[in-house]
Amino acid sequence: MTDSNGTAKATPGTTPRPSGAPKPGGQKTHPKPHAVKPAPGPADQQHPHAVVVPTVTDPSRWGRVDDDGTAWVKTAEGERIVGSWQAGDAAEGLAHFGRRFDDLATEVALLEARLAAGADARKTKAAALALAESLPTAAVIGDIDGLAKRLQAITEHSEEAAAHAKEEKERARHEHTERKEALCAEAEQIAAESTQWKAAGDRLREILDEWKSIRGVDRKVDDALWKRYSKARESFNRRRGAHFAELDRERAAAKGRKEELCVRAEELSGSTDWVGTAAVFRDLLAEWKAAGRAPREADEALWRRFKSAQDVFFAARNAAVSERDAEFEANASAKEELLHAYEHIDPSMGLDTARAQLRELQDRWDAIGKVPRERIQELEGKLRSIEKRVRDAVDAQWRRTDPEAVARAAQFREKVAQFEEQAAKAQAAGKQRDAEKALEQAKQWREWAEAAEGAVSNR
């Protein structure tokens, strides 16, 4: 133990050895390097990641302890007494005063670490000055001059570190302010423009979470920015609320309209006017789509109701159409058999007989009824072929037996001459339109005259 002046005392309960007496065994010992870790101070709590390695020195390089226990330290100004050791031999005393120096050096290292870590430079400087003032009377053995230089460096650099810390603080404040301004601008844009209500609401909450994590903004500026963000969020909430209120009104109106459509569909479900009612159902479906969406559960129930009425009608129509199609197929088969039975009609074997057979075929044909749409052209074509065969024979007979054919041809020629004369007079009078009309009529009568002359010449 030592007193306040550094004089070593014996530990209670032990007998002190005379100064310079050797340890049992007859050998003096020299101090070994050691390390003492100081108790954590405020700087360690503020900067838990600043690791300080305890100082380990060899005190024999910087001082000595005489056999009488007097402890000396070497400095640039010479040797000075730092205390007295009476609790053991000189080597133990030297180690004791060396440990005290290492503790002091560790404190200096801690101040250096605090300065490098950006701690409060003013407090660090004050602590360095206090340590520097204690060095001339410190009861330690070690490189006191080196510690003095290190403390002087801490004092000199603390102002620079303080300025740098202030600059970093201002830079961080500026960056944080800019970030909050950007978040405000984004929130205001969302409030004014966004219609993606869920995504926009989620984004505003994310902005709020990020906002809470941003520190170091000037209070007055922060309050003003917070008011901007709050105003934007409230504006968005009002606009979103108005949108959904309007949407609720629209859905209520759609529900009423769709209920009306269901009633109309149910009234039509028993109709047998297949074509007309099917067209009405198409119109109702178009109105349904145009009505918009009702509340989800109501919309689904109303659609099931509407579709059920529609299905009743179309199921009945499909059954009727299937029955009709079967009837039409039977009619087509009957007409095919009829054509087969009358395909032998031959006017050359007797025109009157052929004409009678054709009338009989036509009567029976009409009595059978309709056939499938895709069979009409085929079957009607076969019937027209038989009809043409008889009609051509009748026309040929008429041309051969008509006594007025020659006179008729001459009359046609007279008509041609009359219209050509009218055309000449109209053209001479400058009535070009009348002339063209007369020539067109003359052309038509000429064709008829040629046809009549041809019939006569072919007899």
DOZASE-139159 format. One line per field, with one value per residue (C-alpha): residue number from 0; residue in three letters; x, y, z. Coordinates in Angstrom, 3 decimals, decimal comma. Example, Ala and Ser with C-alpha at 12.3 -4.5 7.8 and 13.67 -1.06 7.14 Angstrom:
pos: 0 / 1
code: ala / ser
c1: 12,300 / 13,670
c2: -4,500 / -1,060
c3: 7,800 / 7,140
# end
This chain:
pos: 0 / 1 / 2 / 3 / 4 / 5 / 6 / 7 / 8 / 9 / 10 / 11 / 12 / 13 / 14 / 15 / 16 / 17 / 18 / 19 / 20 / 21 / 22 / 23 / 24 / 25 / 26 / 27 / 28 / 29 / 30 / 31 / 32 / 33 / 34 / 35 / 36 / 37 / 38 / 39 / 40 / 41 / 42 / 43 / 44 / 45 / 46 / 47 / 48 / 49 / 50 / 51 / 52 / 53 / 54 / 55 / 56 / 57 / 58 / 59 / 60 / 61 / 62 / 63 / 64 / 65 / 66 / 67 / 68 / 69 / 70 / 71 / 72 / 73 / 74 / 75 / 76 / 77 / 78 / 79 / 80 / 81 / 82 / 83 / 84 / 85 / 86 / 87 / 88 / 89 / 90 / 91 / 92 / 93 / 94 / 95 / 96 / 97 / 98 / 99 / 100 / 101 / 102 / 103 / 104 / 105 / 106 / 107 / 108 / 109 / 110 / 111 / 112 / 113 / 114 / 115 / 116 / 117 / 118 / 119 / 120 / 121 / 122 / 123 / 124 / 125 / 126 / 127 / 128 / 129 / 130 / 131 / 132 / 133 / 134 / 135 / 136 / 137 / 138 / 139 / 140 / 141 / 142 / 143 / 144 / 145 / 146 / 147 / 148 / 149 / 150 / 151 / 152 / 153 / 154 / 155 / 156 / 157 / 158 / 159 / 160 / 161 / 162 / 163 / 164 / 165 / 166 / 167 / 168 / 169 / 170 / 171 / 172 / 173 / 174 / 175 / 176 / 177 / 178 / 179 / 180 / 181 / 182 / 183 / 184 / 185 / 186 / 187 / 188 / 189 / 190 / 191 / 192 / 193 / 194 / 195 / 196 / 197 / 198 / 199 / 200 / 201 / 202 / 203 / 204 / 205 / 206 / 207 / 208 / 209 / 210 / 211 / 212 / 213 / 214 / 215 / 216 / 217 / 218 / 219 / 220 / 221 / 222 / 223 / 224 / 225 / 226 / 227 / 228 / 229 / 230 / 231 / 232 / 233 / 234 / 235 / 236 / 237 / 238 / 239 / 240 / 241 / 242 / 243 / 244 / 245 / 246 / 247 / 248 / 249 / 250 / 251 / 252 / 253 / 254 / 255 / 256 / 257 / 258 / 259 / 260 / 261 / 262 / 263 / 264 / 265 / 266 / 267 / 268 / 269 / 270 / 271 / 272 / 273 / 274 / 275 / 276 / 277 / 278 / 279 / 280 / 281 / 282 / 283 / 284 / 285 / 286 / 287 / 288 / 289 / 290 / 291 / 292 / 293 / 294 / 295 / 296 / 297 / 298 / 299 / 300 / 301 / 302 / 303 / 304 / 305 / 306 / 307 / 308 / 309 / 310 / 311 / 312 / 313 / 314 / 315 / 316 / 317 / 318 / 319 / 320 / 321 / 322 / 323 / 324 / 325 / 326 / 327 / 328 / 329 / 330 / 331 / 332 / 333 / 334 / 335 / 336 / 337 / 338 / 339 / 340 / 341 / 342 / 343 / 344 / 345 / 346 / 347 / 348 / 349 / 350 / 351 / 352 / 353 / 354 / 355 / 356 / 357 / 358 / 359 / 360 / 361 / 362 / 363 / 364 / 365 / 366 / 367 / 368 / 369 / 370 / 371 / 372 / 373 / 374 / 375 / 376 / 377 / 378 / 379 / 380 / 381 / 382 / 383 / 384 / 385 / 386 / 387 / 388 / 389 / 390 / 391 / 392 / 393 / 394 / 395 / 396 / 397 / 398 / 399 / 400 / 401 / 402 / 403 / 404 / 405 / 406 / 407 / 408 / 409 / 410 / 411 / 412 / 413 / 414 / 415 / 416 / 417 / 418 / 419 / 420 / 421 / 422 / 423 / 424 / 425 / 426 / 427 / 428 / 429 / 430 / 431 / 432 / 433 / 434 / 435 / 436 / 437 / 438 / 439 / 440 / 441 / 442 / 443 / 444 / 445 / 446 / 447 / 448 / 449 / 450 / 451 / 452 / 453 / 454 / 455 / 456 / 457 / 458
code: met / thr / asp / ser / asn / gly / thr / ala / lys / ala / thr / pro / gly / thr / thr / pro / arg / pro / ser / gly / ala / pro / lys / pro / gly / gly / gln / lys / thr / his / pro / lys / pro / his / ala / val / lys / pro / ala / pro / gly / pro / ala / asp / gln / gln / his / pro / his / ala / val / val / val / pro / thr / val / thr / asp / pro / ser / arg / trp / gly / arg / val / asp / asp / asp / gly / thr / ala / trp / val / lys / thr / ala / glu / gly / glu / arg / ile / val / gly / ser / trp / gln / ala / gly / asp / ala / ala / glu / gly / leu / ala / his / phe / gly / arg / arg / phe / asp / asp / leu / ala / thr / glu / val / ala / leu / leu / glu / ala / arg / leu / ala / ala / gly / ala / asp / ala / arg / lys / thr / lys / ala / ala / ala / leu / ala / leu / ala / glu / ser / leu / pro / thr / ala / ala / val / ile / gly / asp / ile / asp / gly / leu / ala / lys / arg / leu / gln / ala / ile / thr / glu / his / ser / glu / glu / ala / ala / ala / his / ala / lys / glu / glu / lys / glu / arg / ala / arg / his / glu / his / thr / glu / arg / lys / glu / ala / leu / cys / ala / glu / ala / glu / gln / ile / ala / ala / glu / ser / thr / gln / trp / lys / ala / ala / gly / asp / arg / leu / arg / glu / ile / leu / asp / glu / trp / lys / ser / ile / arg / gly / val / asp / arg / lys / val / asp / asp / ala / leu / trp / lys / arg / tyr / ser / lys / ala / arg / glu / ser / phe / asn / arg / arg / arg / gly / ala / his / phe / ala / glu / leu / asp / arg / glu / arg / ala / ala / ala / lys / gly / arg / lys / glu / glu / leu / cys / val / arg / ala / glu / glu / leu / ser / gly / ser / thr / asp / trp / val / gly / thr / ala / ala / val / phe / arg / asp / leu / leu / ala / glu / trp / lys / ala / ala / gly / arg / ala / pro / arg / glu / ala / asp / glu / ala / leu / trp / arg / arg / phe / lys / ser / ala / gln / asp / val / phe / phe / ala / ala / arg / asn / ala / ala / val / ser / glu / arg / asp / ala / glu / phe / glu / ala / asn / ala / ser / ala / lys / glu / glu / leu / leu / his / ala / tyr / glu / his / ile / asp / pro / ser / met / gly / leu / asp / thr / ala / arg / ala / gln / leu / arg / glu / leu / gln / asp / arg / trp / asp / ala / ile / gly / lys / val / pro / arg / glu / arg / ile / gln / glu / leu / glu / gly / lys / leu / arg / ser / ile / glu / lys / arg / val / arg / asp / ala / val / asp / ala / gln / trp / arg / arg / thr / asp / pro / glu / ala / val / ala / arg / ala / ala / gln / phe / arg / glu / lys / val / ala / gln / phe / glu / glu / gln / ala / ala / lys / ala / gln / ala / ala / gly / lys / gln / arg / asp / ala / glu / lys / ala / leu / glu / gln / ala / lys / gln / trp / arg / glu / trp / ala / glu / ala / ala / glu / gly / ala / val / ser / asn / arg
c1: 0,000 / 1,105 / 0,136 / -0,860 / 2,784 / 3,614 / 5,332 / 4,842 / 3,425 / 3,257 / 0,081 / -1,636 / -0,892 / 2,568 / 6,094 / 7,849 / 11,273 / 14,147 / 14,704 / 16,629 / 16,303 / 16,095 / 13,103 / 13,376 / 15,779 / 18,386 / 17,535 / 16,153 / 13,487 / 12,947 / 9,504 / 7,742 / 5,613 / 1,967 / -1,293 / -3,994 / -7,350 / -9,045 / -12,649 / -14,956 / -15,635 / -18,194 / -16,321 / -16,505 / -20,253 / -20,732 / -18,489 / -18,694 / -16,896 / -13,742 / -11,427 / -8,440 / -5,537 / -4,013 / -0,484 / 2,390 / 5,836 / 9,165 / 9,588 / 13,308 / 13,931 / 12,488 / 13,399 / 14,579 / 13,875 / 16,853 / 17,540 / 16,137 / 12,815 / 13,243 / 11,589 / 13,023 / 11,777 / 13,802 / 12,484 / 13,943 / 14,541 / 16,384 / 15,509 / 12,945 / 11,656 / 8,159 / 7,674 / 8,984 / 8,473 / 8,539 / 6,312 / 8,800 / 12,043 / 13,119 / 11,948 / 8,439 / 8,479 / 9,603 / 6,809 / 4,319 / 5,224 / 5,347 / 1,794 / 0,670 / 2,284 / 0,575 / -2,772 / -2,076 / -0,952 / -4,128 / -6,164 / -4,295 / -4,962 / -8,646 / -8,723 / -7,047 / -9,643 / -12,464 / -11,052 / -10,694 / -14,234 / -15,708 / -16,688 / -17,206 / -13,919 / -14,392 / -14,650 / -11,764 / -9,569 / -10,447 / -9,558 / -6,251 / -5,315 / -6,104 / -3,906 / -1,103 / -1,191 / -0,857 / 2,197 / 4,898 / 3,829 / 2,564 / 3,877 / 4,683 / 7,693 / 7,533 / 7,834 / 6,298 / 7,694 / 6,049 / 2,725 / 3,092 / 3,572 / 0,563 / -1,583 / -0,369 / -1,335 / -4,786 / -5,195 / -4,078 / -6,202 / -9,321 / -10,210 / -9,790 / -11,790 / -14,485 / -14,693 / -14,791 / -17,461 / -19,503 / -19,092 / -20,166 / -23,116 / -24,157 / -23,718 / -25,819 / -28,445 / -28,504 / -28,819 / -31,554 / -33,404 / -33,174 / -34,441 / -37,434 / -38,147 / -38,073 / -40,449 / -42,765 / -42,734 / -43,491 / -46,345 / -47,778 / -47,614 / -49,371 / -52,029 / -52,655 / -52,433 / -52,470 / -55,562 / -53,871 / -55,429 / -53,948 / -50,435 / -50,476 / -51,687 / -48,955 / -46,359 / -47,499 / -47,080 / -43,587 / -42,752 / -43,897 / -41,735 / -38,700 / -39,514 / -39,357 / -35,889 / -34,402 / -32,807 / -30,810 / -33,034 / -33,442 / -36,592 / -38,236 / -37,539 / -38,629 / -41,926 / -42,622 / -41,830 / -43,986 / -46,910 / -46,423 / -46,397 / -49,424 / -51,356 / -50,545 / -51,597 / -54,863 / -55,536 / -54,971 / -57,238 / -60,006 / -59,688 / -59,625 / -62,652 / -64,558 / -63,669 / -64,975 / -68,079 / -68,831 / -68,038 / -70,543 / -73,193 / -72,440 / -72,607 / -75,926 / -77,291 / -75,882 / -77,571 / -80,954 / -80,504 / -79,488 / -82,457 / -84,701 / -82,896 / -83,420 / -87,165 / -87,322 / -85,249 / -87,531 / -90,581 / -89,045 / -87,842 / -91,106 / -91,331 / -91,562 / -90,696 / -87,274 / -85,797 / -87,296 / -86,692 / -83,123 / -82,479 / -84,010 / -81,783 / -78,731 / -79,835 / -80,380 / -76,883 / -75,408 / -77,339 / -76,069 / -72,459 / -73,055 / -74,692 / -71,347 / -70,565 / -72,835 / -71,427 / -69,622 / -72,013 / -75,093 / -73,517 / -72,780 / -76,289 / -77,946 / -75,858 / -76,891 / -80,524 / -80,224 / -78,337 / -80,833 / -83,707 / -81,624 / -80,733 / -84,402 / -85,282 / -82,317 / -82,706 / -86,306 / -85,261 / -82,515 / -84,964 / -87,395 / -84,653 / -83,503 / -87,053 / -87,371 / -84,028 / -85,189 / -88,374 / -86,404 / -84,077 / -87,113 / -88,479 / -85,171 / -85,280 / -88,880 / -87,941 / -84,991 / -87,379 / -89,814 / -87,082 / -86,047 / -89,668 / -90,113 / -86,676 / -87,978 / -90,202 / -89,525 / -91,341 / -90,363 / -92,691 / -95,647 / -95,583 / -99,011 / -98,125 / -94,810 / -96,540 / -99,087 / -96,361 / -94,440 / -97,481 / -97,992 / -94,325 / -94,552 / -97,707 / -96,247 / -92,965 / -94,688 / -96,744 / -93,634 / -92,358 / -88,973 / -85,576 / -82,265 / -80,760 / -77,627 / -79,734 / -81,951 / -79,655 / -78,926 / -82,568 / -83,984 / -81,370 / -82,527 / -86,160 / -85,285 / -83,490 / -86,689 / -88,751 / -86,332 / -86,511 / -90,320 / -90,281 / -87,744 / -89,928 / -92,984 / -91,077 / -89,826 / -93,351 / -94,672 / -92,029 / -92,875 / -96,661 / -97,038 / -98,656 / -97,907 / -94,148 / -93,276 / -95,679 / -94,324 / -90,761 / -91,802 / -93,471 / -90,292 / -88,335 / -90,829 / -90,310 / -86,559 / -87,020 / -89,321 / -86,924 / -83,947 / -85,923 / -86,740 / -83,058 / -82,063 / -84,591 / -83,532 / -79,893 / -80,624 / -82,461 / -79,486 / -81,327 / -78,556 / -80,137 / -83,376 / -81,369 / -79,464 / -82,674 / -84,275 / -81,208 / -81,268 / -84,904 / -84,098 / -81,342 / -83,746 / -86,344 / -83,656 / -82,646 / -86,251 / -86,675 / -83,556 / -84,802 / -88,207 / -86,546 / -84,294 / -87,215 / -88,897 / -85,766 / -85,305 / -88,735
c2: 0,000 / 3,651 / 6,920 / 10,057 / 10,967 / 7,642 / 6,178 / 2,439 / 0,933 / -2,637 / -4,539 / -5,055 / -8,454 / -8,805 / -7,977 / -5,470 / -6,378 / -3,894 / -1,660 / -3,525 / -6,883 / -9,754 / -12,030 / -15,460 / -17,354 / -14,575 / -13,110 / -9,659 / -9,721 / -7,307 / -6,104 / -7,811 / -5,984 / -5,899 / -4,382 / -2,803 / -2,189 / 0,937 / 0,999 / 2,073 / 5,794 / 8,003 / 7,890 / 4,092 / 4,254 / 6,769 / 4,911 / 1,203 / 0,265 / 2,331 / -0,413 / 0,808 / -1,615 / -1,123 / 0,266 / -2,084 / -0,537 / -1,447 / 0,957 / 0,177 / 2,310 / 5,410 / 5,181 / 3,218 / 2,422 / 2,653 / 0,103 / 2,524 / 2,582 / 6,000 / 5,962 / 8,085 / 8,919 / 10,267 / 13,211 / 15,664 / 18,010 / 15,349 / 12,887 / 13,583 / 11,640 / 10,290 / 8,453 / 5,879 / 2,118 / 0,336 / -2,692 / -4,907 / -4,996 / -2,455 / -4,581 / -4,759 / -1,016 / -0,381 / -2,605 / -0,787 / 2,671 / 1,260 / -0,027 / 3,398 / 4,886 / 2,291 / 3,230 / 6,880 / 6,026 / 4,005 / 7,062 / 9,056 / 6,345 / 6,443 / 10,213 / 9,672 / 7,073 / 9,368 / 12,166 / 9,853 / 8,516 / 12,021 / 12,347 / 15,732 / 17,444 / 20,133 / 17,587 / 15,581 / 18,686 / 19,548 / 16,021 / 16,169 / 19,498 / 18,142 / 15,097 / 17,282 / 19,456 / 16,367 / 14,947 / 16,999 / 15,583 / 12,169 / 9,302 / 7,092 / 5,699 / 5,732 / 7,910 / 11,023 / 13,254 / 11,036 / 11,256 / 15,045 / 15,211 / 12,966 / 15,111 / 18,236 / 16,662 / 15,840 / 19,434 / 20,840 / 18,486 / 18,795 / 22,133 / 20,663 / 17,616 / 19,849 / 21,796 / 18,569 / 17,144 / 20,320 / 20,123 / 16,464 / 17,331 / 20,110 / 17,832 / 15,136 / 17,723 / 18,994 / 15,461 / 14,542 / 17,771 / 17,111 / 13,564 / 14,760 / 17,411 / 14,674 / 12,551 / 15,554 / 16,165 / 12,502 / 12,527 / 15,680 / 14,135 / 11,004 / 13,160 / 15,126 / 12,454 / 8,836 / 6,696 / 3,432 / 3,714 / 0,664 / 1,053 / 4,792 / 4,254 / 1,660 / 4,060 / 6,878 / 4,539 / 3,600 / 7,295 / 7,784 / 4,884 / 6,294 / 9,778 / 8,557 / 7,093 / 10,412 / 12,465 / 15,640 / 18,059 / 21,572 / 21,597 / 24,560 / 23,114 / 19,661 / 21,033 / 22,811 / 19,672 / 17,555 / 19,916 / 19,495 / 15,716 / 15,653 / 17,972 / 15,755 / 12,599 / 14,200 / 15,407 / 11,905 / 10,395 / 12,876 / 12,230 / 8,467 / 8,703 / 10,760 / 8,232 / 5,279 / 7,200 / 7,886 / 4,276 / 3,164 / 5,389 / 4,018 / 0,447 / 1,099 / 2,507 / -0,495 / -2,827 / -1,184 / -1,280 / -4,951 / -5,867 / -4,335 / -6,333 / -9,526 / -8,875 / -8,316 / -11,437 / -13,533 / -12,196 / -13,214 / -16,650 / -18,347 / -16,716 / -18,900 / -16,066 / -17,532 / -14,976 / -11,825 / -12,807 / -13,898 / -10,426 / -8,848 / -10,991 / -9,781 / -6,205 / -6,966 / -8,429 / -5,290 / -3,174 / -5,421 / -4,818 / -1,077 / -0,876 / -1,310 / -3,359 / -3,627 / -4,566 / -7,883 / -10,255 / -8,579 / -8,502 / -12,219 / -13,081 / -10,849 / -12,364 / -15,868 / -14,725 / -13,065 / -15,982 / -18,487 / -16,710 / -16,501 / -20,195 / -21,179 / -19,369 / -20,607 / -24,177 / -24,144 / -22,523 / -25,062 / -27,911 / -26,367 / -25,796 / -29,392 / -30,568 / -28,254 / -29,386 / -32,995 / -32,036 / -30,142 / -33,116 / -35,345 / -32,811 / -32,808 / -36,605 / -36,433 / -33,865 / -35,983 / -38,936 / -36,652 / -35,433 / -39,017 / -39,946 / -37,067 / -36,845 / -38,847 / -35,938 / -35,681 / -32,981 / -34,732 / -37,585 / -35,221 / -31,603 / -31,588 / -34,661 / -33,110 / -29,900 / -31,834 / -33,867 / -30,667 / -29,049 / -32,196 / -32,128 / -28,478 / -28,979 / -31,913 / -30,005 / -27,037 / -29,341 / -30,974 / -27,746 / -26,307 / -28,016 / -27,191 / -23,947 / -25,671 / -28,018 / -25,354 / -24,424 / -28,040 / -29,197 / -26,066 / -26,335 / -29,838 / -28,679 / -25,667 / -27,994 / -30,000 / -26,786 / -25,335 / -28,484 / -28,146 / -24,353 / -24,492 / -26,988 / -24,717 / -21,687 / -23,590 / -24,710 / -21,171 / -19,806 / -22,437 / -21,894 / -18,096 / -16,604 / -13,073 / -13,500 / -11,870 / -8,986 / -8,501 / -8,343 / -5,696 / -3,648 / -3,783 / -2,449 / 0,412 / 1,314 / 1,366 / 3,786 / 6,048 / 6,387 / 6,984 / 9,769 / 11,312 / 11,156 / 12,947 / 15,738 / 16,167 / 16,302 / 18,892 / 20,956 / 20,701 / 18,468 / 16,030 / 14,366 / 13,645 / 12,370 / 9,929 / 8,679 / 8,095 / 6,222 / 4,016 / 3,094 / 2,448 / 0,075 / -1,865 / -2,220 / -3,308 / -6,151 / -7,273 / -7,076 / -9,183 / -11,734 / -11,933 / -12,251 / -14,957 / -16,927 / -16,728 / -17,737 / -20,817 / -22,293
c3: 0,000 / -0,475 / 1,073 / -0,788 / -1,349 / -2,941 / 0,174 / 0,312 / 3,475 / 4,702 / 4,262 / 7,641 / 9,190 / 7,560 / 8,701 / 6,400 / 5,156 / 5,511 / 2,466 / -0,223 / 1,517 / -0,902 / -1,210 / 0,326 / -1,854 / -1,892 / -5,346 / -6,197 / -8,911 / -11,782 / -12,728 / -15,619 / -18,152 / -17,102 / -18,134 / -16,024 / -17,652 / -16,282 / -15,188 / -17,979 / -18,036 / -19,808 / -23,099 / -23,138 / -22,620 / -25,438 / -27,844 / -26,959 / -30,194 / -29,330 / -28,017 / -25,962 / -25,493 / -21,990 / -22,007 / -21,031 / -20,360 / -18,793 / -15,849 / -15,518 / -18,652 / -16,972 / -13,323 / -10,290 / -6,667 / -4,283 / -1,604 / 0,958 / -0,996 / -2,641 / -6,113 / -8,943 / -12,418 / -15,373 / -17,379 / -19,850 / -16,886 / -14,902 / -12,162 / -9,499 / -6,544 / -7,023 / -3,713 / -1,273 / -1,242 / 2,108 / 1,449 / -0,306 / -2,241 / -4,860 / -7,820 / -6,397 / -5,811 / -9,394 / -10,701 / -8,484 / -9,790 / -13,335 / -12,995 / -11,854 / -14,970 / -17,194 / -15,657 / -16,459 / -20,004 / -20,520 / -19,542 / -22,190 / -24,773 / -23,846 / -24,451 / -27,844 / -28,727 / -27,660 / -29,817 / -32,829 / -32,331 / -32,494 / -28,823 / -27,189 / -28,070 / -25,397 / -22,586 / -24,031 / -24,113 / -20,501 / -19,366 / -21,288 / -19,701 / -16,234 / -16,816 / -18,221 / -15,103 / -12,892 / -14,696 / -12,911 / -9,533 / -10,646 / -8,481 / -11,470 / -13,265 / -17,052 / -20,151 / -18,619 / -21,388 / -24,005 / -22,156 / -22,015 / -25,793 / -26,376 / -24,106 / -25,887 / -29,213 / -27,835 / -26,673 / -30,043 / -32,132 / -29,980 / -31,565 / -35,047 / -33,995 / -32,536 / -35,802 / -37,782 / -35,477 / -35,881 / -39,658 / -39,651 / -37,462 / -39,817 / -42,828 / -41,189 / -40,230 / -43,820 / -45,246 / -42,775 / -43,544 / -47,283 / -46,751 / -44,776 / -47,407 / -50,067 / -47,976 / -47,620 / -51,368 / -52,041 / -49,523 / -51,110 / -54,581 / -53,312 / -51,637 / -54,828 / -57,533 / -56,416 / -56,974 / -56,003 / -52,571 / -50,852 / -52,247 / -51,544 / -47,960 / -47,391 / -48,772 / -46,460 / -43,486 / -44,713 / -44,986 / -41,382 / -40,176 / -41,973 / -40,678 / -37,078 / -37,676 / -38,936 / -36,154 / -35,801 / -37,755 / -36,382 / -34,228 / -35,962 / -39,404 / -38,238 / -36,928 / -40,230 / -42,248 / -39,941 / -40,542 / -44,299 / -44,013 / -41,687 / -44,005 / -47,008 / -45,155 / -44,034 / -47,580 / -48,924 / -46,273 / -47,100 / -50,828 / -50,291 / -47,976 / -50,560 / -53,253 / -51,265 / -50,202 / -53,862 / -54,676 / -52,029 / -53,583 / -57,042 / -55,778 / -54,063 / -57,344 / -59,241 / -56,773 / -57,378 / -61,142 / -61,122 / -58,957 / -61,654 / -64,341 / -62,336 / -62,192 / -65,954 / -66,629 / -64,427 / -66,258 / -69,595 / -68,493 / -69,539 / -72,986 / -76,112 / -78,492 / -78,964 / -81,355 / -79,849 / -76,231 / -76,910 / -78,336 / -75,206 / -72,976 / -74,910 / -74,250 / -70,553 / -70,285 / -71,857 / -69,335 / -66,527 / -67,507 / -67,848 / -64,397 / -62,597 / -59,505 / -56,495 / -53,047 / -53,474 / -51,691 / -53,161 / -56,625 / -56,578 / -55,327 / -57,927 / -60,715 / -59,685 / -59,733 / -63,151 / -64,680 / -63,307 / -65,100 / -68,275 / -68,083 / -67,754 / -70,976 / -72,997 / -71,767 / -73,011 / -76,269 / -76,829 / -76,233 / -78,711 / -81,246 / -80,873 / -81,522 / -84,525 / -85,902 / -85,722 / -87,587 / -90,236 / -90,729 / -91,284 / -93,792 / -95,653 / -95,908 / -97,201 / -99,860 / -100,970 / -101,463 / -103,328 / -105,682 / -106,303 / -107,143 / -109,640 / -111,170 / -114,216 / -115,470 / -119,240 / -121,287 / -124,526 / -123,571 / -123,287 / -122,204 / -120,552 / -118,510 / -117,489 / -116,420 / -114,359 / -112,655 / -111,874 / -110,234 / -108,178 / -107,103 / -106,118 / -104,049 / -102,163 / -101,717 / -100,032 / -97,846 / -96,347 / -94,746 / -93,777 / -93,820 / -92,036 / -93,254 / -94,554 / -96,754 / -98,391 / -101,266 / -102,156 / -102,174 / -103,778 / -106,487 / -107,427 / -107,534 / -109,706 / -112,109 / -112,701 / -112,946 / -115,518 / -117,601 / -117,918 / -118,320 / -121,140 / -122,951 / -122,541 / -123,810 / -126,833 / -127,716 / -127,397 / -129,721 / -132,296 / -132,180 / -131,668 / -134,885 / -133,832 / -133,447 / -136,794 / -136,276 / -132,789 / -134,097 / -136,681 / -133,943 / -131,923 / -134,885 / -135,294 / -131,661 / -132,219 / -135,147 / -133,101 / -130,212 / -132,501 / -134,207 / -130,823 / -129,885 / -133,110 / -132,494 / -128,860 / -129,839 / -132,522 / -129,907 / -127,539 / -125,087 / -124,529 / -121,533 / -123,410 / -126,349 / -124,139 / -122,576 / -125,988 / -127,225 / -124,142 / -124,814 / -128,492 / -127,387 / -125,155 / -127,906 / -130,365 / -128,045 / -127,799 / -131,587 / -132,108 / -129,594 / -131,354 / -134,784 / -133,430 / -132,124 / -135,526 / -137,366 / -135,135 / -135,836
# end
